[in-house]
Amino acid sequence: MSSFTYEGEAWADSWLQQSFTISRIISDAEVARLDGPLTSHLTPESFSSRVVEFDAPVLICIATLYATLCAHEIYAVYRKPLLADHTQANSIWMQMVFLLSWFNAFFIASMSVPVSLDFCLQLGQSATMSGFYLSCSVFGTIVGIIIGKVMTSEADFNPRRIRRIFILSNLASALCTMSTALVMNHAVKHSLAQRHIIFWVVIGLMQVTSVVASIPTVPMLVCQARITPNSEKTFWMIMAQCARGFGLLLGPGFFAMVAFAVKRGHDVSPTSLLAWVNCCFMLMGLFMMNYASMVFPTELVPLPEEPISPEAKVCLTQLPSTQRERIVKNMVIYSIERPFSIAAIEVGTIMLLEVSYGWSTELCGTAFTVVAAASLVFSAICSILMSRNIVAESTIFFAANVVGLFGVLFLFDFGTGAAGLLIADALVYGMASVANGIAEGWGTQAAMPNTSFSVEAYRLQNTIAVNSARFVSPIVARTLLDFGGRNTYAAMQTLFVFLGTVTVYRTVRLVWDYEGQGQGDVKATLEKPQKDGSLDNDNSANADSNEQSQ
């Protein structure tokens, strides 16, 4: 669920990493003249060798959180979890578990990046291997997601088993994270040849952590789909986008506080600093696990059926199965196009502001915070419009992409300078958050159980697509900026935003066409029983004849 980037030695490793290191290597006056690697002056001896040991209060805190979790789980064996609600399926406290999971994943990613370059260099690795360090977890994540998909059955859904998978996987992940921190903390005390080995040991531990931590991904998403009413799925998907945004916004600031507390006025080895960051990951994970264990129910009551009013807008569950399958496939395609554009903005903005316009590190960080905050504002406004039925989801979905397509034009260098770049980022990135939330909500609603486009199948394909796009995008974006300039980068962005808009138009057109040709007959269709006495809500036969008449 986290996304990382891999980039070559000829450009910076990521937007956060570059922001953290450029000011330490070169002065602001030299920024605009960069033409090659930024790390050529750094060696393993360039960094402090001071190690800060994990002290007793931290270890006591970890032990207390483990003891609290174990005590509650023993209690839950004989009674229901302390805060779980077994009387209703949907609960805001349970929805918070899903949001915290997204927040935690992106919070961790944004905290790891600032010190990753120095960490790898002190272990005798290159900037390229620093990029590999950031991106390699994608492979473990995909493996874990596939394992979780195999362990999940929508036809035989067992909330008690899902809860057990979630808790045990996260506990194992926390132990792996602490093991990684212990290995990192003393790496600087070994010889350079031994540090090379330690680096690959860390990579191996990270792969194990990623596999174990990603196993609950599909089961949890299937669980969320089962407890969330169709009318609220898009809203909670947009809230997930907001949680991710908050994680990216707060992570760098929290890292600065951790660094200040660990250094205490003296330089610290990057390996030791990253070890403390990993220790914080473990503490946050345990806090979240204690909350989740108290809220996650062992039993789920079915959601009440939502009545479909003839005057209401067409719900995706009313569409024929062929059209629902088409929507799911479109949303998987969209999960490649739009994340590719977002990831390119994350790495491209900071590079352009620092290299082309000579902005200071602090000013660049503030600018990107403003851009990311704009996405939260757009998400909040669109959520209100949809929740109060002021504007239809399909209209907002298409409009968000059209606005993004308009905004991407400001990426071209028409003399607008940095201001035009920030306007483009605010519009494209902000509207992408809205569109991604709706896309995930629609993909979940359109999925059908026991088919090739079920919820677990969609979530598996969606997650793999997103991770793949975010893995490749930074490489392409930085290469185009380095060798082609801003306009070449803008042309690439325009292409992908246009492709995403076309995919969305084809999707909403399915809803609009069905709305226009079948809405008048919805009431009659809903009241017409089949031979077995059930209601034909999908209208498959009618839709097929309508498609043939077209």
N, C-alpha and C positions, 0 to 999 in steps of 0.2 A: 504494500500500500504506500510505501515511501518511494520517491523517485530520485535517481542520481544521474550524474552525467559523466561521460568519458571524453577527454579532449586531448589532442596531441601536444607535443612539446612546443609547438610554434605559437601557441596562444594560451591564455590564462585558463585555470582549471574550472572555475565556475564563478557565477556573479558574486556570491558571498565571499568565496576564497580570494578572488582577485581584489575585492574591496578591502579585505583585511590585510593583504600583503603588499600592495603596490606602494603605499605610503612609506613602508619600511625599506624599500629597495631604491626608489628614485624620488627625486623632488617633484613638486607639482609642475615646475617649469619644464621638466623633461618628459612629462606624460605624453604630450602630443607627438613626440619624436620616436615613440616606441616602434621597433621594427624587428621583432624576434622574441626569443624566450626571456621571461622576466626573472628567471632564477639562476642565471649563469654565475652570479657572484656568491651564491650560497653553497656552503659545504656542510657536512655533518658537524664540523667543529665551529660553525657559525652560531650555534645555539647553546644556551645554558645547559649544564649537566645536573642541575639541582633537582632532586627528587623530593616530593612531598608525600609522606606516608599517609595511609588512611588511618585516621585517629579513632579513638575509642567511641566518641559520641556518634560518629557515622555508623560504626559497626553495631552499636547498641540500637540505633534507629532501624537498621536493616533487620536485626533480630526481632525487634518489637513488631514490625510490620508482618514478618513471617509468622510469628506466634499468634498475632491477632487473626490472620487469615486462617491458620490451621484450626484455631479455637472455634471460629465461626463455622467452618466446614463440618466440624464434629457436631456442632449444634444443629446444622442444617440436615444432617443425616436423620435426626429424629423429629425435627420440626421443619416448617418452611423457612427459607432464608429470611433474615430479619426484616427487610424492607420490601420483599417481593409481594406482588399483588396477584393472587390466583383467581380473583373474581372478574377481571376484565383483561382482554388481550393487550390492548394498547395502553401504554403508560408513559408519561413524560420522563419518569425516572429511568425507564428502560431505554427510551430514545437517547437519553443523555449518555448511556454506556456506548452507543454507536458513535455519537459525536465525539466523545472523549477519545475513542480509539483512533479516529481520523486526526484529531488535534495532536495526539501523542506522536503519531507516525511522522507528521510533517514538522512538528516541533523538534523531534530528534534529528531529522535530516538537516534542518537549518542550524542546529547547534554543532553538528559534526564538521560542517564545511570550513568554518574560519581557520581552524588549526590543522586541518588535514594535510596541507602542503608542507608546513614545517615538520609535522610528524614524519611524513614519508622521507623528507630530505635528511632528517636526523638519523633515519634508519638506512641511509645510503641509497635511497631510491630517487628516481627522477620525478619531474613534474608530470610526465606522462603516467607514471605508476601511481601518482597521487590521484589522477583522474580515474584510473582503474580501481583504486581503493574506494572511491566514492560510488562507482557504478556497479561493482562486482556483486553487490547484494541483490541486484535484480534477478540474477540467475537462481539464487536460493529462494527468493520470493516466489518465482514462478513454480519451482518444484513444490514448495509448501502449499501453494494454491491448488495445484493438481492433486496433491495428496488429500487436501481438505475436500475437494470435489468428489473424490472416490468415497470418502467417509460420510458424505451427505446424500440422503435420499429424500426428495420432496414427497414421495408417496408414503414413506415410512418415517415421518418426522418425529423425532424423540427429543423434546426440550431438555430432559434430564441429561441425555448423552451430549447434546450440544453444549450445555453448561459445563459438563465435565471436560470436554475437549478444550473449551475456551480457557478454563482456569488452569488446567495442567499444562497446556502449551505455553501460556504466559509465565507460569512459574518456572518452567524449564528454560524459557527464553531469558528470564531474569538471572538465572544461575549462569547461563552461558555468557551474558553480558558482564557479570562480575568476574568470571574467569578471564575474559578478554581484558578487563581493566587491570587485573593483577599482573598479567603478562606484560601489558604496556608499561606499567608504572616503573618497572626495573629494567626495561630494555636498554636504556642509555648506559647502564653500568657494564654492558658486555662489549666485546670487540666488534669492529665493523663487520667482519665476516659472520659473526653470530647474530648481529642485527638483521642481516639479510634473511637468515633463517627465521628469526622472530617475526619479521614482516609477513612471511608466508604462513606462519602459525596463526597470526592474527587474522589473516584473510580466511584461513580455514575455519576458525572460530566464528567469524562473522557469517560465513555461509551456513554453518550449523544453526546459528541464532536466527538467521533469516528464514530458513526452512521451518524451524519449529514455530517461530512467531507468526508465520503466514498460514499455517494449517487452519486456524479458525476463521480465516477470511470469508470463504464461501459459505460455511455453515452460519456464520453470524449475519451475512447479507441475506441469506434465505430466511433466517429467523426474523430479521427486520421486515422483509417482504410479507411474512405471514401475520405479523402483529400490527402492521400499518394499513389503515383503510386506503382503498384506491384513491379516494378524494384527497388524501394527505400525503401521498407518496412523493409527489413533486416537491411539495413544501419541505419535507425532511431531507430530500436530496439536495435542495438549495442550502439548507442549514448545514449539511455535510460540507459543501463547498466553503461556507463561511468558517466552519471549524478548521478546515485545512488552511484557509487564509490567516486565521488567528495564529495557528501554529507557526507559519512562516514569518509572521510579523513579530511574535514574541520571542522566538527562538534566539535570534542574534543578541537581543538585549539581555536575556537570561544568561547566555554564554558569557557576556561581558561581566556580569555580576559574579559568576562562578570563577572566572579568571582573576577578578579582583580579590575575591576571598581566598583563593589558593595562593596567589603570588605574595600578597601582604607586603607589597613594596619591593619585592625582589624578583628577578627573572626566574622562571621555572622551565625545566625541560619540556619541550612540546609533547614528548611521550607521556610524561607525568600529567600534564594538563589534560590531554585527551583521556587519560585513565580516569581522572576525576569527572570529566564530562560523562563517561560511561557509567560511573558510579551514580551520577545524578539520573541517568536514564533508568537505572535499576530502581532507585527510590521512587521516581515518578510512576514507573510501571507497577510497583507494589501498592502505592496509594490507589491507583486506578483499579487494581485487582481487588483490594479490600472493598471498594465501593461497589464494583460489579458483582462480587460474590453475594453481597447483601441484597442487591436489587434483582439479580437474574433469577427468574422463577424456575421451579422444577416442573411446573404444569402450565399449559397454555389452554385457555378456553378459546373456542372458535370466535372469529370476528362475526358480529351480526351482519346479515345481508344488507347492503345499501340499496334502498329503493331507487329505481331508475325512472325519473319523471319524463314523460313525453316532451315536456317543454325544455328539458335540460339539454345542454350541449352533449354531443356524442362522447361517450366514454370509450376508452380504448378497448375495454373488455367487451364492448358491443360489436366490435369489428369482426368480420369473418377471419377464420384462422389463417388464410393465405395472406391477408393484409397485416395481421398481427406479426406473422413471421417476417414479412418484409420490413416492418418497423424495427423489429429487433435487429435484423441484419444491418439496417441503415444506422442504428445507434452504435453498433460495433464499429462500422466504418468511420462514423463521426468521432469515436473515441481514439482514432488514430490522427485524424485531421486537426481537431482543435487542440488536444494536448501538445501536438508538435508545435503549433503556433505559440502556445503559452510558454513552453519550455524555452523556445527561441528568444522570447521577450525577456525572460529571467536572466539569460546569459548575455544577451545583446545590449540591453539598456545600460548596464554598468560599464561595459567595455566601451561603448560609444561615448558616454559622458566623461569617462576618465581619459581615454586615449585621444578622442577627437576634439573634446571641448575643454579638457584640462581641469575638470571639476575635482575638488578635494574628496577624500574618502568619506568624510562625515557628510558632506553635502549630497554625495551620491546615495548614501544610505537613507537620508531623509527623503530624497526624491522618490526612491522606490517604495518607501513606506507610504507616501502619499498615493502613489499609483495603486498599491495593494489595498489601501483603505478605500479607494474609489470602488473597487470590486465589492467590498462589503456593503457600501451604501447602495449600489445598484441592486445587489441581491436583496437587501431589506425592502427597498421600494417595490421591486417586482413581486416579492412574497406577499406584501400587503395588497397589491393590485389583484393577485390571483386568489388569495384567501377570501377576499370580499367579493369575488366574482365581478370585479369592475372590468377586467380585460381577460379574455380567454387565454389559456395556456398556449395554444397553438399560435395565437397572434404575438404573444410576448416572445415565444421561441424563435419565430421567424424574424421579428423586429430586432431582437438582440443581435442576430447574425448580420442583418442589414446594416445596423449601426456600426458593428465591428468592421464590416467591409468598407464603410465610409471612413472610419477612423484610421484604417491601415494606410490610407493615402497620405496621411501626415508623416509617415515614416520616410517618404521620399524627401530628398534634400532640395527643397524649393526656396531655401533661404530662411526657413522658419527656425533653424538651429535647434538647440536643446528643448526649447518650448514646444516645438512641433513634435519632437520625439516623445515628450511626456504626455502630450494630448493624445497621441496615437496609442501609447501604452495604456493610458487610463480607459480609453474607449474599447480597445480590443481586449485587454486583460479583464476589465470590469464586466463587459458584456459576455465574455467567455465563461465567467463564473456562473452567471445566470443561465446561460445556454447549457452548460455542462450539467447543472442541477436538474434542469428539465429533461435533458437527454437521458440521464440515469433513471429518473422517475418514469419516463415513458417506456424505456426498455424493460423495466421491472413490471410495469402494468401490462404491457403487451405480451410478455412471456406466458406460456401455457404449460401446466404440469404434464409430465410424462410425454414430452415431445422433444425434438432436437433443439427447440428454442425455449426450454424451461428456464426458470430463474437461475438455477445453479449453472446451467450451460451458458446463459448470457453473461453472468457475472465472471465466469472463468475467462471467456473470450474478451470481455471488456477490460478486465484487469491486465491480461497479457498484452492487449493492444496499447493500453495507456503506458505501461512500463516500457514497451518497445519504442513507442514514439518519443518518450522523454529520454530514452537512452541515446537515440540517434540525433535528435534535434539540436542539442548544443554543439555537436561536432560540425554539423552542416552550417549552423548560424555563425559560429566563430570563424570557420574557414572562409565563408563568403564575405564577412566583414573584414577579415585580414587581407584577403587577396582581391576582393571586388569592390569593397566600400559599402557605404550606407545604402545607395540606390539598388545595388545588386541584392543586398539583404532585404530591402523593402519589396523588391519584385518577388522574391521567394515567399515572403509573408503574404503578399497579395494573392499569390496562387493558392496557398493553403487555406486562407480565409475564404476565398471564392469557392473552392471545392467544398468546404464545410457548409457554406451557405446553400449551395446546390443540393447537398445531401439533406439538409433541413427542409428545403422547399419541397423536395420529393416526398418527405415524410409527412409534413403538415398537409400536403395536397391530398394524401390518402384520407385524412380525417375530413377535410373540407368537401371532398367529392362525396364521401359517404353521408356527410351532413346534409348536402344539397339534394341528393337523390333518394335518401331513405328516411330522413327525419320525420316526414309526414306519416310514415307507416310504422314508426317505432311502437306506438301504443298498440296497434292491432297485432303486431308481431309478438310483443310481450305477452299479450293476452291469449294468443293462439297456442293451445297445448299440443305437444307431440303425442304420438301413439302411446308412449309410456307414461303420459301425464306430466312430464317435465316441461319446462319452458325453454324455448330455443332462443337464448339470448345472443348467440353469435350470428344468427341470420345467415348461415353459410350458403344455403341454397339461393336465397334471394340475392345475396351479394354476387354469387357466381353468375347468375343470369344478367345482373346489371353490368358486370364487367364484360360479358360477351356482347351485350347490346352496344357498349361503347366501341 
